[in-house]
Amino acid sequence: MITLLLLVLGAFWESSMDVLGSGHNFEQSIWKRIADFFDSKGLHFIGHKYWDNRMAWRNKWANGNPLNGPRFLGSNTFLVYLMDGWHLAKAIWLVHLFAALVLYKPITASLIIDFFILISSFGVAHELFFRLLQSKRISNKN
C-alpha cells in the first residue's frame, strides 16, 4: 500500500511538470499564483524566474546565456533540480517513483493485477491533480 500512496503523491509532481512545462497551462495554474506572490514580495529568484519555464531555463546558464556555459559547477547537470521549478518537480516525482519501486509490497496475489491497480491509480490521481492545479476557482482569484 505504501507504493500506491507514493505513486498517488508522485502524481501531483508529475502533473505539476505538465503544468509548468507549458506556458498555456502555467498561465492558468496555481503555480502562476505562487510565482506572482513571490514576485510581489520582491523574491524574484523564486517567482516567475523560477516557476515560469519560459524564462526559468536561463537560470542554469551564466548571465542566462548557454553560450557562457553553466552558471556554476553542476547547474546544468546534477544540480539542475535547484535551478527551476520544472526540474524540482521532476526530481521530487522521481524520488516518489524510486521509493515506490524500492518499497513495493504486493497488494494482491497477482503481479498483473497489482500493475493495473497502480497504473490506474496513478492515472486517476494525475488527471485529478492536473485539473486541480488549473482550477479557475483557485488560480484566478484577483
Contacts in CASP RR format, 6 or more apart in sequence:
PFRMAT RR
TARGET T0000
AUTHOR 0000-0000-0000
METHOD contacts of the structure
MODEL  1
MITLLLLVLGAFWESSMDVLGSGHNFEQSIWKRIADFFDSKGLHFIGHKY
WDNRMAWRNKWANGNPLNGPRFLGSNTFLVYLMDGWHLAKAIWLVHLFAA
LVLYKPITASLIIDFFILISSFGVAHELFFRLLQSKRISNKN
1 105 0 8 1.000
1 107 0 8 1.000
2 100 0 8 1.000
2 103 0 8 1.000
2 105 0 8 1.000
3 100 0 8 1.000
3 101 0 8 1.000
3 103 0 8 1.000
3 104 0 8 1.000
3 105 0 8 1.000
3 107 0 8 1.000
3 118 0 8 1.000
4 107 0 8 1.000
4 117 0 8 1.000
4 118 0 8 1.000
4 121 0 8 1.000
6 96 0 8 1.000
6 97 0 8 1.000
6 99 0 8 1.000
6 100 0 8 1.000
6 103 0 8 1.000
7 96 0 8 1.000
7 97 0 8 1.000
7 100 0 8 1.000
7 118 0 8 1.000
7 121 0 8 1.000
7 122 0 8 1.000
7 125 0 8 1.000
8 121 0 8 1.000
8 122 0 8 1.000
8 125 0 8 1.000
9 96 0 8 1.000
10 92 0 8 1.000
10 93 0 8 1.000
10 96 0 8 1.000
10 97 0 8 1.000
10 122 0 8 1.000
10 125 0 8 1.000
11 122 0 8 1.000
11 123 0 8 1.000
11 125 0 8 1.000
11 126 0 8 1.000
11 128 0 8 1.000
11 129 0 8 1.000
12 125 0 8 1.000
12 129 0 8 1.000
13 89 0 8 1.000
13 90 0 8 1.000
13 92 0 8 1.000
13 93 0 8 1.000
13 96 0 8 1.000
14 89 0 8 1.000
14 93 0 8 1.000
14 126 0 8 1.000
15 126 0 8 1.000
15 129 0 8 1.000
15 130 0 8 1.000
15 133 0 8 1.000
16 31 0 8 1.000
16 89 0 8 1.000
16 93 0 8 1.000
16 129 0 8 1.000
16 133 0 8 1.000
17 86 0 8 1.000
17 89 0 8 1.000
17 90 0 8 1.000
17 93 0 8 1.000
18 25 0 8 1.000
18 130 0 8 1.000
19 25 0 8 1.000
19 26 0 8 1.000
19 29 0 8 1.000
19 31 0 8 1.000
19 130 0 8 1.000
19 133 0 8 1.000
19 134 0 8 1.000
20 26 0 8 1.000
20 29 0 8 1.000
20 31 0 8 1.000
20 51 0 8 1.000
20 53 0 8 1.000
20 85 0 8 1.000
20 86 0 8 1.000
20 89 0 8 1.000
21 53 0 8 1.000
21 86 0 8 1.000
22 53 0 8 1.000
23 52 0 8 1.000
23 53 0 8 1.000
23 54 0 8 1.000
25 134 0 8 1.000
26 32 0 8 1.000
26 51 0 8 1.000
26 52 0 8 1.000
26 53 0 8 1.000
26 54 0 8 1.000
28 134 0 8 1.000
28 136 0 8 1.000
28 139 0 8 1.000
28 140 0 8 1.000
29 133 0 8 1.000
29 134 0 8 1.000
29 139 0 8 1.000
30 132 0 8 1.000
30 133 0 8 1.000
30 134 0 8 1.000
30 135 0 8 1.000
30 138 0 8 1.000
30 139 0 8 1.000
31 51 0 8 1.000
31 133 0 8 1.000
32 51 0 8 1.000
32 52 0 8 1.000
32 139 0 8 1.000
33 138 0 8 1.000
33 139 0 8 1.000
33 141 0 8 1.000
34 47 0 8 1.000
34 51 0 8 1.000
35 47 0 8 1.000
35 48 0 8 1.000
35 50 0 8 1.000
35 51 0 8 1.000
35 52 0 8 1.000
36 47 0 8 1.000
36 48 0 8 1.000
37 47 0 8 1.000
38 44 0 8 1.000
38 46 0 8 1.000
38 47 0 8 1.000
38 50 0 8 1.000
39 47 0 8 1.000
39 48 0 8 1.000
48 55 0 8 1.000
48 56 0 8 1.000
49 55 0 8 1.000
49 56 0 8 1.000
49 58 0 8 1.000
49 59 0 8 1.000
50 56 0 8 1.000
50 59 0 8 1.000
50 84 0 8 1.000
50 85 0 8 1.000
51 84 0 8 1.000
51 85 0 8 1.000
53 84 0 8 1.000
53 85 0 8 1.000
53 86 0 8 1.000
56 83 0 8 1.000
56 84 0 8 1.000
56 85 0 8 1.000
56 86 0 8 1.000
57 84 0 8 1.000
58 64 0 8 1.000
58 65 0 8 1.000
59 71 0 8 1.000
59 75 0 8 1.000
59 83 0 8 1.000
59 84 0 8 1.000
60 70 0 8 1.000
60 71 0 8 1.000
60 75 0 8 1.000
60 76 0 8 1.000
60 80 0 8 1.000
60 83 0 8 1.000
60 84 0 8 1.000
61 68 0 8 1.000
61 69 0 8 1.000
61 70 0 8 1.000
61 71 0 8 1.000
61 75 0 8 1.000
61 76 0 8 1.000
62 68 0 8 1.000
62 69 0 8 1.000
62 70 0 8 1.000
62 71 0 8 1.000
64 71 0 8 1.000
69 76 0 8 1.000
70 76 0 8 1.000
70 77 0 8 1.000
71 83 0 8 1.000
72 79 0 8 1.000
73 79 0 8 1.000
74 80 0 8 1.000
75 82 0 8 1.000
75 83 0 8 1.000
76 83 0 8 1.000
80 87 0 8 1.000
81 87 0 8 1.000
81 88 0 8 1.000
81 90 0 8 1.000
81 91 0 8 1.000
82 88 0 8 1.000
100 118 0 8 1.000
106 114 0 8 1.000
107 113 0 8 1.000
107 114 0 8 1.000
107 117 0 8 1.000
107 118 0 8 1.000
108 114 0 8 1.000
108 117 0 8 1.000
132 138 0 8 1.000
133 139 0 8 1.000
END
